[in-house]
Amino acid sequence: MLVNFSWILLLSFFAITSASFIRRISRSFRRVSRRITRGVTRRVFRQARRVTRVQRRIAKTDPKIFQAINASSIKNMENAFNRKDKKWIKEKDIKKKVKSKVAIEIESQLQESPMREMRPLVDKTIEATIDLAFLKEISKRGGQARIAMASPIGKLVWRLIFPLATAGVLGGLTYIYPDKIPPGSLIIPEWQRPPTGGNPPPIDPVEILQSTAINAAVFGIGALVLVGLIILLRRR
C-alpha cells in the first residue's frame, strides 16, 4: 500500500512539473512568434522599398509589365497559401512554384513588350514581387500559414562564424609560419644566415604575435566585408 502511494505521489509530481514545463514552452513559443511577426514587418518594409526601386527601372520601358507581374505574384501567392492540404511546405519551394506560374502567365504579354529583350530585369522583378507577396501573406496569416521559413542560422554562420573562423585559421597558420603569409609577414625581418654558417636566429615572439594579430584582423574583417558585399549585390 505504501509503495502504491509513493507511485501516486511520484506520478502527481511528474504531472505538475510537466504541466509547468509545457506552459513555459508555450509562452516562449508565443514570444518567439511575436518576435517573428515584428521581424516580418521589418522585412516587408525593406522588401517594399526594393520593389519600388525595381518598379522605377522597369517603368522607363513598360510599366504594364510590372503591373502584370505584381498582380500575378499576389494572386498566385495567395492561392498557394490557400491550398487545401495542411502540410508544412518550405519557403523556397512555395516561391519556386509561384515563380514558374507567374513566368507562364506573363509570357504572352511579355512577348509583345520591349521588355522581352530585358529578361534579367524581368526575372529580378518577379523575384522581388514574389518575396514581397510572400512576406505580406506571412504577416497576415502568422502561424496559420504552415510555412517553414528559412532558418536564421545561415545568417549567423555567414555573418559571424565564417569571419571568425577565417580569422582563426589564418591567425593559426600565421602563428606557425609568421614570415610566409602577408601582410603580417611584412613586419618580420628577413632571415640572414650568420657568416659562420648554421641556422638563422629564431624570430622574436613579439613579432610572431604581431604578425598573427595583423593577419587575423585583416582576413577576418575581409571575410566580413566580402559577405556584406555579396548580400548587398543580391539585394540589388
C-alpha positions as CSV (number, residue, x, y, z in Angstrom):
1,M,0.0,0.0,0.0
2,L,2.9,2.3,0.9
3,V,4.5,1.5,-2.5
4,N,1.3,2.4,-4.4
5,F,1.0,5.7,-2.5
6,S,4.7,6.5,-3.4
7,W,4.0,5.8,-7.0
8,I,0.9,8.1,-6.9
9,L,2.9,10.9,-5.3
10,L,5.7,10.4,-8.0
11,L,3.2,10.5,-10.9
12,S,1.5,13.6,-9.4
13,F,4.8,15.4,-9.1
14,F,5.7,14.4,-12.6
15,A,2.4,15.7,-14.0
16,I,2.7,19.0,-12.1
17,T,6.2,19.6,-13.3
18,S,5.3,18.6,-16.9
19,A,2.4,21.0,-17.0
20,S,4.6,23.8,-15.7
21,F,7.3,22.9,-18.3
22,I,4.7,22.9,-21.1
23,R,3.3,26.3,-20.1
24,R,6.8,27.8,-20.1
25,I,7.5,26.3,-23.6
26,S,4.2,27.6,-24.9
27,R,4.9,31.0,-23.6
28,S,8.3,31.0,-25.2
29,F,6.8,30.0,-28.5
30,R,4.3,32.9,-28.2
31,R,7.2,35.3,-27.5
32,V,9.1,33.8,-30.5
33,S,6.0,34.2,-32.6
34,R,5.7,37.8,-31.7
35,R,9.4,38.4,-32.5
36,I,9.0,36.7,-35.8
37,T,5.9,38.9,-36.6
38,R,7.9,42.0,-35.8
39,G,10.8,40.7,-37.9
40,V,8.5,40.0,-40.9
41,T,7.0,43.5,-40.6
42,R,10.5,45.0,-40.9
43,R,11.3,42.7,-43.8
44,V,8.1,43.8,-45.6
45,F,9.2,47.4,-45.3
46,R,12.6,46.7,-46.7
47,Q,11.3,44.5,-49.5
48,A,8.7,47.1,-50.4
49,R,11.5,49.6,-51.0
50,R,13.3,47.1,-53.1
51,V,10.2,46.5,-55.2
52,T,9.8,50.3,-55.6
53,R,13.4,50.6,-57.0
54,V,12.7,47.8,-59.5
55,Q,9.4,49.3,-60.5
56,R,11.1,52.6,-61.3
57,R,13.6,50.9,-63.5
58,I,11.0,48.8,-65.4
59,A,8.6,51.8,-65.7
60,K,11.0,53.5,-68.0
61,T,10.3,50.8,-70.6
62,D,6.9,49.3,-70.0
63,P,5.0,49.9,-66.7
64,K,2.3,47.5,-67.8
65,I,4.7,44.6,-67.4
66,F,5.3,45.5,-63.8
67,Q,1.6,45.7,-63.1
68,A,1.1,42.3,-64.7
69,I,4.0,40.7,-62.7
70,N,2.8,42.3,-59.4
71,A,-0.8,41.2,-59.9
72,S,0.2,37.7,-60.9
73,S,2.6,37.4,-57.9
74,I,-0.1,38.4,-55.4
75,K,-2.8,36.2,-56.9
76,N,-0.6,33.0,-57.2
77,M,1.0,33.6,-53.7
78,E,-2.5,33.9,-52.2
79,N,-3.6,30.7,-54.0
80,A,-0.5,28.9,-52.7
81,F,-1.3,29.9,-49.1
82,N,-4.9,28.9,-49.6
83,R,-4.0,25.3,-50.5
84,K,-6.3,22.6,-49.2
85,D,-3.7,20.3,-47.7
86,K,-2.3,21.4,-44.3
87,K,1.2,20.0,-44.7
88,W,4.2,22.1,-44.0
89,I,6.0,23.5,-47.0
90,K,9.4,25.1,-47.3
91,E,9.7,28.8,-48.2
92,K,11.9,28.2,-51.2
93,D,9.5,25.5,-52.6
94,I,6.5,27.7,-52.5
95,K,8.4,30.6,-54.0
96,K,9.7,28.4,-56.8
97,K,6.2,27.2,-57.7
98,V,4.8,30.7,-57.7
99,K,7.6,32.0,-59.8
100,S,7.0,29.4,-62.5
101,K,3.3,30.2,-62.6
102,V,4.0,34.0,-62.8
103,A,6.5,33.5,-65.6
104,I,4.0,31.4,-67.6
105,E,1.2,33.9,-67.1
106,I,3.1,37.0,-68.2
107,E,4.9,35.3,-71.1
108,S,2.3,36.2,-73.8
109,Q,2.2,39.8,-72.6
110,L,6.0,40.0,-72.4
111,Q,6.4,38.8,-76.0
112,E,4.5,41.9,-77.2
113,S,6.6,44.3,-74.9
114,P,10.0,45.8,-75.4
115,M,10.8,44.2,-72.0
116,R,11.3,40.9,-73.8
117,E,14.9,41.9,-74.5
118,M,15.4,42.6,-70.8
119,R,15.0,39.2,-69.3
120,P,17.4,39.7,-66.3
121,L,15.4,42.7,-65.1
122,V,12.1,40.8,-65.6
123,D,13.4,37.9,-63.6
124,K,14.6,40.3,-60.9
125,T,11.2,42.0,-60.8
126,I,9.4,38.6,-60.5
127,E,11.6,37.6,-57.6
128,A,11.2,40.9,-55.8
129,T,7.4,41.0,-56.1
130,I,7.1,37.3,-55.1
131,D,9.3,37.9,-52.0
132,L,7.1,40.9,-51.0
133,A,3.8,39.0,-51.6
134,F,5.2,36.1,-49.5
135,L,6.1,38.3,-46.6
136,K,2.7,40.0,-46.7
137,E,0.9,36.7,-46.6
138,I,3.1,35.6,-43.6
139,S,2.4,38.8,-41.8
140,K,-1.3,38.4,-42.4
141,R,-1.7,34.8,-41.5
142,G,1.0,34.3,-38.9
143,G,1.4,30.8,-37.6
144,Q,-1.6,29.5,-39.6
145,A,0.4,29.7,-42.8
146,R,2.3,26.5,-42.0
147,I,5.4,27.6,-43.9
148,A,8.8,26.5,-42.9
149,M,10.7,29.8,-43.3
150,A,14.5,29.9,-43.7
151,S,16.4,29.5,-40.5
152,P,18.4,32.4,-39.1
153,I,21.3,30.0,-38.6
154,G,22.5,30.7,-42.1
155,K,22.8,34.4,-41.3
156,L,24.7,33.6,-38.1
157,V,27.1,31.3,-39.9
158,W,28.0,33.8,-42.7
159,R,28.0,37.0,-40.7
160,L,29.7,35.8,-37.5
161,I,31.1,32.2,-37.6
162,F,32.6,32.5,-41.1
163,P,34.6,35.7,-40.4
164,L,35.7,34.4,-37.0
165,A,36.7,31.0,-38.5
166,T,38.6,32.7,-41.3
167,A,40.4,34.9,-38.7
168,G,41.2,31.9,-36.5
169,V,42.5,29.7,-39.4
170,L,44.7,32.4,-40.9
171,G,45.8,33.5,-37.5
172,G,46.8,30.0,-36.6
173,L,48.7,29.5,-39.8
174,T,50.5,32.8,-39.3
175,Y,51.5,31.8,-35.8
176,I,53.1,28.6,-37.3
177,Y,54.6,30.4,-40.3
178,P,54.9,34.0,-39.3
179,D,57.1,35.0,-42.2
180,K,55.0,33.3,-45.0
181,I,51.6,35.0,-45.1
182,P,51.3,38.7,-45.9
183,P,50.5,41.3,-44.7
184,G,51.6,40.1,-41.3
185,S,54.9,38.7,-42.7
186,L,55.9,42.2,-43.7
187,I,56.9,43.1,-40.2
188,I,59.2,40.0,-39.9
189,P,62.8,40.9,-40.9
190,E,64.4,38.7,-43.5
191,W,66.4,35.8,-42.1
192,Q,70.0,36.1,-42.6
193,R,72.4,33.3,-42.1
194,P,75.3,34.0,-39.8
195,P,78.7,34.4,-41.6
196,T,79.9,31.4,-39.8
197,G,77.0,29.3,-41.2
198,G,74.4,27.4,-39.2
199,N,70.8,28.0,-38.6
200,P,69.4,31.6,-38.7
201,P,68.3,33.1,-35.3
202,P,64.7,32.4,-34.1
203,I,62.0,35.0,-34.7
204,D,61.2,37.3,-31.8
205,P,58.0,36.0,-30.1
206,V,56.6,39.6,-30.0
207,E,56.9,39.8,-33.8
208,I,55.2,36.4,-34.2
209,L,52.2,37.7,-32.1
210,Q,52.1,40.9,-34.0
211,S,52.1,39.1,-37.4
212,T,49.4,36.7,-36.1
213,A,47.2,39.6,-34.9
214,I,47.6,41.5,-38.1
215,N,46.6,38.6,-40.3
216,A,43.7,37.6,-38.1
217,A,42.3,41.1,-38.1
218,V,42.8,41.7,-41.9
219,F,41.4,38.4,-43.1
220,G,38.6,38.3,-40.5
221,I,37.4,41.8,-41.5
222,G,38.0,41.0,-45.1
223,A,35.7,38.0,-44.9
224,L,33.0,40.1,-43.2
225,V,33.3,42.7,-45.9
226,L,33.1,40.1,-48.6
227,V,29.9,38.6,-47.0
228,G,28.4,42.2,-46.8
229,L,29.2,42.8,-50.5
230,I,27.5,39.6,-51.5
231,I,24.4,40.4,-49.5
232,L,24.3,43.9,-51.0
233,L,24.7,42.6,-54.6
234,R,21.9,40.1,-54.0
235,R,19.5,42.7,-52.7
236,R,20.1,45.0,-55.8
